[in-house]
Structure formats: structure tokens, C-alpha cells
Amino acid sequence: MKNIFNTQFFNLQFKNPKLVTRNSQHALKTVPDPLIYIFLFAFGAITGSFLNVCIYRIPLKKSIIFPPSSCPKCEKRIPFYDNIPIISYILLHGRCRYCNARIPLNYLIIEVVTALVAVSLFIVFGLTLEALVYYILLSALIVITLIDLEHKIIPDVISLPGIAVGFAVSFFLPVPGVKNSLIGMVAGGGVLFVVAYGYHMITGREGMGGGDIKLLAMIGAFLGWRGILVTLFVGSFVGAIIGGVFMILKGRDTKYAIPFGPFLSLGATIYLFIGEDIIEFYTLHLWLR
């Protein structure tokens, strides 16, 4: 059997994306399916553990590498056997071994969600460059969502490099491609900039932060202009409903700031998996009318 990791194979990968999935699946035939899913789930959970570190430390402007993980309350360093994603949380009943402080449930949720993302991308895209690129995007969106919900900020340290990475990888992906990536990047940031500027001119208040503008530009760089359409539609629709219900329940007025980043992230995720089906449905519906 030919070595799939030779230069010829990688040259073919970037010329014919369909061949990537076909060759990748052929290479994995000798590995039982359950083992592939277990490996991807474990890999995703480990990534989720690292994302938890990012979510906690980035808003505090701390290094995400040093020092090693420790309990925020007693500051005891967490040993490796207490830092196994998902398993350690369950065995410790969600508490610190030393001071019995409660570990937030979202730590476990993020590890599980990131693990499921890894498996889902493999199911949809196979073992391809696309799957890796979209995994990076969704991991960034998870971090942005949690930080925005808690601190109401979208760190430039994620969105700005994300714009560059999204545009750079478009040179190697047929979809969205360089042209659509560039259009998505400019249109994504431009649309929200115009909305934010117009709102400020009319009301004299800042209605949308610069973080949302850069986030949508990043999403556009990864997904292209079609991704921007679905992201804005879904994000605005869901955001309006949830925001309206929240303000009614909490008795807030329209001046209350509701983070928009999580809704943009949701819209981008939906587009990634079923966005083209949504576009096709609405296009067909309008054509039939």
C-alpha cells in the first residue's frame, strides 16, 4: 500500500478537496470506527480544558501557558491526575481536592462541547484541512462567547489574529476561497461598523462595541460573504428574541447592554453545518414566489 503521507498525496490534497476525504477515509479503514471517535472526543476534551484556561486568564491579561493550573481560591497547584478533562471533574464531584471550593459547571460543559465539536466536524468534513480550520474557528468562538457573556468584551488578542488566520487559510481552501474570504472580511466588519456608527449618530450612545465588528470580520474571513449573511440573520433574530425576553423578565430598558458576540458565534456555527441549506431554502422560496 502506498504511503499516504508522501509529497504527492499532499499536493493532491490542495488541488482536489474531495480527494482529501476519500484518501483520509481510505487511510482510516484499518482503524475501527469507535476508536476514531474516542480519540477525537478525547482530543476535543483536552482542547476544551485549554480553552477553559484561556477563558479565565485572557480577560485578566495573564499568560495562558505559565504558571500551571491552580485553584483560584486556595492557589494550590492542580496535579495532573486532577486535571484530566471531564473525568477529574466527575471524580472530584466538581470541587477542589484541597479546599473543597466548587469548580464552575461551565468547565465541564466546555470540555464536553469542544469534544462533541471535534467529533461533529469529523462526521461532516472527514479528516481534512477544512475540518481542522473550522475546529480552530469554533474553538475561538467558544472562548469569545464565554468571555463576552461574563465580561462583555471580545479580546483583540483572539479576533485580530483570527482575521489574519482566516484569510491566510483561504489560499488553501476551495471554499470560501481567497476572493470570498476577502469580501466576507471587509463586508463583515463594514456592515457592523456602519450600524454602530449610525446608532451612535442617532442616539448619542454606543450601541455596539468594536469587538463585535472585529468578530464578524473574523467570521467573514473564515466563512466568506455567504457566511456573513446567515450569521447576521441568525444572530440578529435569536439575539432580538432572547434579548427582548431578558429585558422583560429583568425589567431593563433599552440602555441595558446585551452582548452580541455569543449570537454572532451561534449564527456562524449554524452556517458552518447547515448554512448552505438555509440559503438554498430561502432562494428556492423566493424563486417560487
Stockholm file with secondary structure:
# STOCKHOLM 1.0

chainA/1-289         MKNIFNTQFFNLQFKNPKLVTRNSQHALKTVPDPLIYIFLFAFGAITGSFLNVCIYRIPLKKSIIFPPSSCPKCEKRIPFYDNIPIISYILLHGRCRYCNARIPLNYLIIEVVTALVAVSLFIVFGLTLEALVYYILLSALIVITLIDLEHKIIPDVISLPGIAVGFAVSFFLPVPGVKNSLIGMVAGGGVLFVVAYGYHMITGREGMGGGDIKLLAMIGAFLGWRGILVTLFVGSFVGAIIGGVFMILKGRDTKYAIPFGPFLSLGATIYLFIGEDIIEFYTLHLWLR
#=GR chainA/1-289 SS CCCTTSHHHHHHHHHCHHHHHHHHHHHTTTSCHHHHHHHHHHHHHHHHHHHHHHHHHGGGTCCSSSSCCBCTTTCCBCCGGGCSTTHHHHHTTTBCTTTCCBCCHHHHHHHHHHHHHHHHHHHHHCSSHHHHHHHHHHHHHHHHHHHHHHHSCCCHHHHHHHHHHHHHHTTTCSSSHHHHHHHHHHHHHHHHHHHHHHHHHHHSSCCSCHHHHHHHHHHHHHHHHHHHHHHHHHHHHHHHHHHHHHHHHHTCCTTSCCCCHHHHHHHHHHIIIIIHHHHHHHHHHHHHC
#=GC SS_cons         CCCTTSHHHHHHHHHCHHHHHHHHHHHTTTSCHHHHHHHHHHHHHHHHHHHHHHHHHGGGTCCSSSSCCBCTTTCCBCCGGGCSTTHHHHHTTTBCTTTCCBCCHHHHHHHHHHHHHHHHHHHHHCSSHHHHHHHHHHHHHHHHHHHHHHHSCCCHHHHHHHHHHHHHHTTTCSSSHHHHHHHHHHHHHHHHHHHHHHHHHHHSSCCSCHHHHHHHHHHHHHHHHHHHHHHHHHHHHHHHHHHHHHHHHHTCCTTSCCCCHHHHHHHHHHIIIIIHHHHHHHHHHHHHC
//
